[in-house]
Amino acid sequence: MEIGNGTRTKKWSLYDITKDPTELNDLSVQFPDKVKALSDSWNNWAHQHHVIPKPK
């Protein structure tokens, strides 16, 4: 699942690090709403702080 507005080209992963500290079980398919919420938060932060890379 690729989320965002073009600022990230790889899919997001979601892990429960308290139960899976080695990050073997990606939960992004099971919790797409959580992935979208976290992705939106990251994108908003990145735009506010001007850390989005310039397009090539």
HTML snippet that shows the backbone in 3Dmol.js (N, CA, C, O; Angstrom):
<script src="https://3Dmol.org/build/3Dmol-min.js"></script>
<div id="view" style="width:600px;height:400px;position:relative"></div>
<script>
const pdb = `
ATOM      1  N   MET A   1       0.849  -1.171   0.000  1.00  0.00           N
ATOM      2  CA  MET A   1       0.000   0.000   0.000  1.00  0.00           C
ATOM      3  C   MET A   1       0.894   1.234   0.000  1.00  0.00           C
ATOM      4  O   MET A   1       1.723   1.422   0.891  1.00  0.00           O
ATOM      5  N   GLU A   2       0.712   2.051  -0.995  1.00  0.00           N
ATOM      6  CA  GLU A   2       1.461   3.298  -1.084  1.00  0.00           C
ATOM      7  C   GLU A   2       0.541   4.428  -0.681  1.00  0.00           C
ATOM      8  O   GLU A   2      -0.529   4.601  -1.266  1.00  0.00           O
ATOM      9  N   ILE A   3       0.944   5.194   0.306  1.00  0.00           N
ATOM     10  CA  ILE A   3       0.119   6.269   0.847  1.00  0.00           C
ATOM     11  C   ILE A   3       0.889   7.574   0.724  1.00  0.00           C
ATOM     12  O   ILE A   3       2.119   7.582   0.765  1.00  0.00           O
ATOM     13  N   GLY A   4       0.176   8.657   0.577  1.00  0.00           N
ATOM     14  CA  GLY A   4       0.832   9.956   0.576  1.00  0.00           C
ATOM     15  C   GLY A   4       0.535  10.726  -0.686  1.00  0.00           C
ATOM     16  O   GLY A   4      -0.329  10.346  -1.476  1.00  0.00           O
ATOM     17  N   ASN A   5       1.242  11.787  -0.863  1.00  0.00           N
ATOM     18  CA  ASN A   5       1.003  12.668  -2.006  1.00  0.00           C
ATOM     19  C   ASN A   5       2.219  12.715  -2.915  1.00  0.00           C
ATOM     20  O   ASN A   5       2.571  13.774  -3.435  1.00  0.00           O
ATOM     21  N   GLY A   6       2.853  11.584  -3.104  1.00  0.00           N
ATOM     22  CA  GLY A   6       4.007  11.526  -3.981  1.00  0.00           C
ATOM     23  C   GLY A   6       5.322  11.810  -3.289  1.00  0.00           C
ATOM     24  O   GLY A   6       6.361  11.859  -3.948  1.00  0.00           O
ATOM     25  N   THR A   7       5.310  12.000  -1.977  1.00  0.00           N
ATOM     26  CA  THR A   7       6.544  12.317  -1.276  1.00  0.00           C
ATOM     27  C   THR A   7       7.312  11.062  -0.887  1.00  0.00           C
ATOM     28  O   THR A   7       8.492  11.134  -0.544  1.00  0.00           O
ATOM     29  N   ARG A   8       6.656   9.931  -0.939  1.00  0.00           N
ATOM     30  CA  ARG A   8       7.303   8.676  -0.585  1.00  0.00           C
ATOM     31  C   ARG A   8       7.004   7.684  -1.695  1.00  0.00           C
ATOM     32  O   ARG A   8       5.846   7.511  -2.076  1.00  0.00           O
ATOM     33  N   THR A   9       8.033   7.031  -2.219  1.00  0.00           N
ATOM     34  CA  THR A   9       7.826   6.149  -3.353  1.00  0.00           C
ATOM     35  C   THR A   9       7.722   4.686  -2.952  1.00  0.00           C
ATOM     36  O   THR A   9       7.277   3.868  -3.759  1.00  0.00           O
ATOM     37  N   LYS A  10       8.108   4.333  -1.755  1.00  0.00           N
ATOM     38  CA  LYS A  10       7.997   2.952  -1.298  1.00  0.00           C
ATOM     39  C   LYS A  10       6.804   2.819  -0.364  1.00  0.00           C
ATOM     40  O   LYS A  10       6.357   3.802   0.227  1.00  0.00           O
ATOM     41  N   LYS A  11       6.296   1.610  -0.236  1.00  0.00           N
ATOM     42  CA  LYS A  11       5.130   1.422   0.621  1.00  0.00           C
ATOM     43  C   LYS A  11       5.514   1.562   2.092  1.00  0.00           C
ATOM     44  O   LYS A  11       6.642   1.264   2.486  1.00  0.00           O
ATOM     45  N   TRP A  12       4.569   2.015   2.882  1.00  0.00           N
ATOM     46  CA  TRP A  12       4.754   2.122   4.312  1.00  0.00           C
ATOM     47  C   TRP A  12       4.585   0.751   4.938  1.00  0.00           C
ATOM     48  O   TRP A  12       3.813  -0.071   4.443  1.00  0.00           O
ATOM     49  N   SER A  13       5.295   0.503   6.011  1.00  0.00           N
ATOM     50  CA  SER A  13       5.146  -0.716   6.798  1.00  0.00           C
ATOM     51  C   SER A  13       4.671  -0.317   8.180  1.00  0.00           C
ATOM     52  O   SER A  13       4.885   0.811   8.622  1.00  0.00           O
ATOM     53  N   LEU A  14       4.022  -1.257   8.859  1.00  0.00           N
ATOM     54  CA  LEU A  14       3.523  -0.998  10.200  1.00  0.00           C
ATOM     55  C   LEU A  14       3.835  -2.216  11.064  1.00  0.00           C
ATOM     56  O   LEU A  14       3.481  -3.341  10.712  1.00  0.00           O
ATOM     57  N   TYR A  15       4.494  -1.987  12.186  1.00  0.00           N
ATOM     58  CA  TYR A  15       4.885  -3.076  13.079  1.00  0.00           C
ATOM     59  C   TYR A  15       4.481  -2.751  14.505  1.00  0.00           C
ATOM     60  O   TYR A  15       4.462  -1.588  14.908  1.00  0.00           O
ATOM     61  N   ASP A  16       4.160  -3.782  15.261  1.00  0.00           N
ATOM     62  CA  ASP A  16       3.935  -3.659  16.697  1.00  0.00           C
ATOM     63  C   ASP A  16       5.246  -4.065  17.366  1.00  0.00           C
ATOM     64  O   ASP A  16       5.477  -5.243  17.639  1.00  0.00           O
ATOM     65  N   ILE A  17       6.096  -3.081  17.623  1.00  0.00           N
ATOM     66  CA  ILE A  17       7.440  -3.418  18.097  1.00  0.00           C
ATOM     67  C   ILE A  17       7.471  -3.968  19.518  1.00  0.00           C
ATOM     68  O   ILE A  17       8.478  -4.543  19.931  1.00  0.00           O
ATOM     69  N   THR A  18       6.382  -3.803  20.277  1.00  0.00           N
ATOM     70  CA  THR A  18       6.355  -4.430  21.602  1.00  0.00           C
ATOM     71  C   THR A  18       6.166  -5.933  21.493  1.00  0.00           C
ATOM     72  O   THR A  18       6.673  -6.683  22.328  1.00  0.00           O
ATOM     73  N   LYS A  19       5.438  -6.385  20.469  1.00  0.00           N
ATOM     74  CA  LYS A  19       5.209  -7.816  20.260  1.00  0.00           C
ATOM     75  C   LYS A  19       6.122  -8.400  19.189  1.00  0.00           C
ATOM     76  O   LYS A  19       6.338  -9.611  19.148  1.00  0.00           O
ATOM     77  N   ASP A  20       6.653  -7.552  18.332  1.00  0.00           N
ATOM     78  CA  ASP A  20       7.464  -7.993  17.203  1.00  0.00           C
ATOM     79  C   ASP A  20       8.684  -7.086  17.056  1.00  0.00           C
ATOM     80  O   ASP A  20       8.779  -6.343  16.079  1.00  0.00           O
ATOM     81  N   PRO A  21       9.626  -7.133  18.014  1.00  0.00           N
ATOM     82  CA  PRO A  21      10.761  -6.203  17.992  1.00  0.00           C
ATOM     83  C   PRO A  21      11.697  -6.391  16.799  1.00  0.00           C
ATOM     84  O   PRO A  21      12.470  -5.489  16.477  1.00  0.00           O
ATOM     85  N   THR A  22      11.637  -7.537  16.145  1.00  0.00           N
ATOM     86  CA  THR A  22      12.492  -7.761  14.979  1.00  0.00           C
ATOM     87  C   THR A  22      11.807  -7.379  13.674  1.00  0.00           C
ATOM     88  O   THR A  22      12.359  -7.581  12.592  1.00  0.00           O
ATOM     89  N   GLU A  23      10.597  -6.824  13.780  1.00  0.00           N
ATOM     90  CA  GLU A  23       9.836  -6.308  12.639  1.00  0.00           C
ATOM     91  C   GLU A  23       9.702  -7.346  11.521  1.00  0.00           C
ATOM     92  O   GLU A  23      10.063  -7.090  10.373  1.00  0.00           O
ATOM     93  N   LEU A  24       9.181  -8.511  11.877  1.00  0.00           N
ATOM     94  CA  LEU A  24       8.985  -9.581  10.907  1.00  0.00           C
ATOM     95  C   LEU A  24       7.567  -9.604  10.348  1.00  0.00           C
ATOM     96  O   LEU A  24       7.355 -10.113   9.247  1.00  0.00           O
ATOM     97  N   ASN A  25       6.592  -9.064  11.078  1.00  0.00           N
ATOM     98  CA  ASN A  25       5.188  -9.135  10.675  1.00  0.00           C
ATOM     99  C   ASN A  25       4.640  -7.746  10.360  1.00  0.00           C
ATOM    100  O   ASN A  25       4.283  -6.980  11.256  1.00  0.00           O
ATOM    101  N   ASP A  26       4.584  -7.445   9.078  1.00  0.00           N
ATOM    102  CA  ASP A  26       4.067  -6.155   8.623  1.00  0.00           C
ATOM    103  C   ASP A  26       2.546  -6.156   8.780  1.00  0.00           C
ATOM    104  O   ASP A  26       1.861  -7.006   8.212  1.00  0.00           O
ATOM    105  N   LEU A  27       2.026  -5.211   9.545  1.00  0.00           N
ATOM    106  CA  LEU A  27       0.596  -5.125   9.833  1.00  0.00           C
ATOM    107  C   LEU A  27      -0.125  -4.097   8.963  1.00  0.00           C
ATOM    108  O   LEU A  27      -1.297  -3.806   9.201  1.00  0.00           O
ATOM    109  N   SER A  28       0.554  -3.547   7.961  1.00  0.00           N
ATOM    110  CA  SER A  28      -0.040  -2.469   7.170  1.00  0.00           C
ATOM    111  C   SER A  28      -1.291  -2.904   6.411  1.00  0.00           C
ATOM    112  O   SER A  28      -2.199  -2.094   6.226  1.00  0.00           O
ATOM    113  N   VAL A  29      -1.365  -4.145   5.972  1.00  0.00           N
ATOM    114  CA  VAL A  29      -2.554  -4.618   5.255  1.00  0.00           C
ATOM    115  C   VAL A  29      -3.731  -4.775   6.211  1.00  0.00           C
ATOM    116  O   VAL A  29      -4.880  -4.541   5.836  1.00  0.00           O
ATOM    117  N   GLN A  30      -3.439  -5.171   7.443  1.00  0.00           N
ATOM    118  CA  GLN A  30      -4.508  -5.354   8.436  1.00  0.00           C
ATOM    119  C   GLN A  30      -5.047  -4.037   8.972  1.00  0.00           C
ATOM    120  O   GLN A  30      -6.202  -3.968   9.392  1.00  0.00           O
ATOM    121  N   PHE A  31      -4.229  -2.992   8.964  1.00  0.00           N
ATOM    122  CA  PHE A  31      -4.615  -1.711   9.549  1.00  0.00           C
ATOM    123  C   PHE A  31      -4.372  -0.560   8.570  1.00  0.00           C
ATOM    124  O   PHE A  31      -3.579   0.334   8.864  1.00  0.00           O
ATOM    125  N   PRO A  32      -5.039  -0.566   7.411  1.00  0.00           N
ATOM    126  CA  PRO A  32      -4.789   0.488   6.420  1.00  0.00           C
ATOM    127  C   PRO A  32      -5.175   1.885   6.902  1.00  0.00           C
ATOM    128  O   PRO A  32      -4.550   2.867   6.501  1.00  0.00           O
ATOM    129  N   ASP A  33      -6.195   1.989   7.758  1.00  0.00           N
ATOM    130  CA  ASP A  33      -6.577   3.312   8.278  1.00  0.00           C
ATOM    131  C   ASP A  33      -5.479   3.898   9.154  1.00  0.00           C
ATOM    132  O   ASP A  33      -5.230   5.103   9.116  1.00  0.00           O
ATOM    133  N   LYS A  34      -4.826   3.058   9.937  1.00  0.00           N
ATOM    134  CA  LYS A  34      -3.724   3.514  10.799  1.00  0.00           C
ATOM    135  C   LYS A  34      -2.545   3.957   9.941  1.00  0.00           C
ATOM    136  O   LYS A  34      -1.916   4.979  10.214  1.00  0.00           O
ATOM    137  N   VAL A  35      -2.251   3.181   8.903  1.00  0.00           N
ATOM    138  CA  VAL A  35      -1.150   3.536   7.999  1.00  0.00           C
ATOM    139  C   VAL A  35      -1.433   4.878   7.336  1.00  0.00           C
ATOM    140  O   VAL A  35      -0.543   5.723   7.239  1.00  0.00           O
ATOM    141  N   LYS A  36      -2.659   5.079   6.883  1.00  0.00           N
ATOM    142  CA  LYS A  36      -3.016   6.350   6.238  1.00  0.00           C
ATOM    143  C   LYS A  36      -2.895   7.513   7.216  1.00  0.00           C
ATOM    144  O   LYS A  36      -2.371   8.569   6.862  1.00  0.00           O
ATOM    145  N   ALA A  37      -3.376   7.329   8.441  1.00  0.00           N
ATOM    146  CA  ALA A  37      -3.295   8.402   9.441  1.00  0.00           C
ATOM    147  C   ALA A  37      -1.839   8.757   9.748  1.00  0.00           C
ATOM    148  O   ALA A  37      -1.486   9.934   9.818  1.00  0.00           O
ATOM    149  N   LEU A  38      -1.003   7.745   9.928  1.00  0.00           N
ATOM    150  CA  LEU A  38       0.406   8.007  10.222  1.00  0.00           C
ATOM    151  C   LEU A  38       1.117   8.631   9.026  1.00  0.00           C
ATOM    152  O   LEU A  38       1.951   9.520   9.191  1.00  0.00           O
ATOM    153  N   SER A  39       0.788   8.168   7.823  1.00  0.00           N
ATOM    154  CA  SER A  39       1.376   8.725   6.610  1.00  0.00           C
ATOM    155  C   SER A  39       0.982  10.192   6.435  1.00  0.00           C
ATOM    156  O   SER A  39       1.821  11.035   6.119  1.00  0.00           O
ATOM    157  N   ASP A  40      -0.291  10.484   6.641  1.00  0.00           N
ATOM    158  CA  ASP A  40      -0.751  11.867   6.539  1.00  0.00           C
ATOM    159  C   ASP A  40      -0.047  12.762   7.552  1.00  0.00           C
ATOM    160  O   ASP A  40       0.339  13.886   7.230  1.00  0.00           O
ATOM    161  N   SER A  41       0.121  12.267   8.769  1.00  0.00           N
ATOM    162  CA  SER A  41       0.828  13.040   9.803  1.00  0.00           C
ATOM    163  C   SER A  41       2.270  13.307   9.380  1.00  0.00           C
ATOM    164  O   SER A  41       2.771  14.422   9.522  1.00  0.00           O
ATOM    165  N   TRP A  42       2.930  12.276   8.862  1.00  0.00           N
ATOM    166  CA  TRP A  42       4.319  12.438   8.440  1.00  0.00           C
ATOM    167  C   TRP A  42       4.410  13.444   7.301  1.00  0.00           C
ATOM    168  O   TRP A  42       5.258  14.335   7.320  1.00  0.00           O
ATOM    169  N   ASN A  43       3.531  13.301   6.304  1.00  0.00           N
ATOM    170  CA  ASN A  43       3.562  14.221   5.162  1.00  0.00           C
ATOM    171  C   ASN A  43       3.308  15.665   5.593  1.00  0.00           C
ATOM    172  O   ASN A  43       3.974  16.580   5.108  1.00  0.00           O
ATOM    173  N   ASN A  44       2.365  15.874   6.488  1.00  0.00           N
ATOM    174  CA  ASN A  44       2.098  17.233   6.992  1.00  0.00           C
ATOM    175  C   ASN A  44       3.322  17.798   7.690  1.00  0.00           C
ATOM    176  O   ASN A  44       3.699  18.947   7.457  1.00  0.00           O
ATOM    177  N   TRP A  45       3.943  16.997   8.546  1.00  0.00           N
ATOM    178  CA  TRP A  45       5.140  17.438   9.265  1.00  0.00           C
ATOM    179  C   TRP A  45       6.260  17.763   8.275  1.00  0.00           C
ATOM    180  O   TRP A  45       6.919  18.796   8.390  1.00  0.00           O
ATOM    181  N   ALA A  46       6.467  16.875   7.304  1.00  0.00           N
ATOM    182  CA  ALA A  46       7.559  17.058   6.344  1.00  0.00           C
ATOM    183  C   ALA A  46       7.373  18.335   5.525  1.00  0.00           C
ATOM    184  O   ALA A  46       8.339  19.052   5.262  1.00  0.00           O
ATOM    185  N   HIS A  47       6.143  18.616   5.124  1.00  0.00           N
ATOM    186  CA  HIS A  47       5.896  19.849   4.366  1.00  0.00           C
ATOM    187  C   HIS A  47       6.094  21.090   5.244  1.00  0.00           C
ATOM    188  O   HIS A  47       6.651  22.088   4.787  1.00  0.00           O
ATOM    189  N   GLN A  48       5.647  21.031   6.478  1.00  0.00           N
ATOM    190  CA  GLN A  48       5.812  22.182   7.384  1.00  0.00           C
ATOM    191  C   GLN A  48       7.273  22.483   7.658  1.00  0.00           C
ATOM    192  O   GLN A  48       7.644  23.640   7.858  1.00  0.00           O
ATOM    193  N   HIS A  49       8.112  21.444   7.671  1.00  0.00           N
ATOM    194  CA  HIS A  49       9.527  21.620   8.012  1.00  0.00           C
ATOM    195  C   HIS A  49      10.432  21.587   6.792  1.00  0.00           C
ATOM    196  O   HIS A  49      11.656  21.559   6.914  1.00  0.00           O
ATOM    197  N   HIS A  50       9.818  21.592   5.612  1.00  0.00           N
ATOM    198  CA  HIS A  50      10.558  21.683   4.350  1.00  0.00           C
ATOM    199  C   HIS A  50      11.621  20.599   4.209  1.00  0.00           C
ATOM    200  O   HIS A  50      12.761  20.879   3.838  1.00  0.00           O
ATOM    201  N   VAL A  51      11.242  19.370   4.506  1.00  0.00           N
ATOM    202  CA  VAL A  51      12.183  18.258   4.383  1.00  0.00           C
ATOM    203  C   VAL A  51      11.835  17.334   3.214  1.00  0.00           C
ATOM    204  O   VAL A  51      12.428  16.267   3.061  1.00  0.00           O
ATOM    205  N   ILE A  52      10.875  17.750   2.399  1.00  0.00           N
ATOM    206  CA  ILE A  52      10.517  16.968   1.224  1.00  0.00           C
ATOM    207  C   ILE A  52      11.590  17.181   0.169  1.00  0.00           C
ATOM    208  O   ILE A  52      11.929  18.324  -0.138  1.00  0.00           O
ATOM    209  N   PRO A  53      12.135  16.098  -0.397  1.00  0.00           N
ATOM    210  CA  PRO A  53      13.147  16.296  -1.448  1.00  0.00           C
ATOM    211  C   PRO A  53      12.544  16.958  -2.679  1.00  0.00           C
ATOM    212  O   PRO A  53      11.366  16.776  -2.985  1.00  0.00           O
ATOM    213  N   LYS A  54      13.367  17.726  -3.376  1.00  0.00           N
ATOM    214  CA  LYS A  54      12.924  18.359  -4.614  1.00  0.00           C
ATOM    215  C   LYS A  54      12.744  17.283  -5.684  1.00  0.00           C
ATOM    216  O   LYS A  54      13.481  16.297  -5.702  1.00  0.00           O
ATOM    217  N   PRO A  55      11.769  17.468  -6.573  1.00  0.00           N
ATOM    218  CA  PRO A  55      11.597  16.496  -7.659  1.00  0.00           C
ATOM    219  C   PRO A  55      12.814  16.472  -8.566  1.00  0.00           C
ATOM    220  O   PRO A  55      13.498  17.483  -8.728  1.00  0.00           O
ATOM    221  N   LYS A  56      13.079  15.326  -9.152  1.00  0.00           N
ATOM    222  CA  LYS A  56      14.241  15.196 -10.052  1.00  0.00           C
ATOM    223  C   LYS A  56      13.899  15.669 -11.426  1.00  0.00           C
ATOM    224  O   LYS A  56      14.746  15.637 -12.318  1.00  0.00           O
TER     225      LYS A  56
END
`;
const viewer = $3Dmol.createViewer("view");
viewer.addModel(pdb, "pdb");
viewer.setStyle({}, {cartoon: {color: "spectrum"}});
viewer.zoomTo();
viewer.render();
</script>
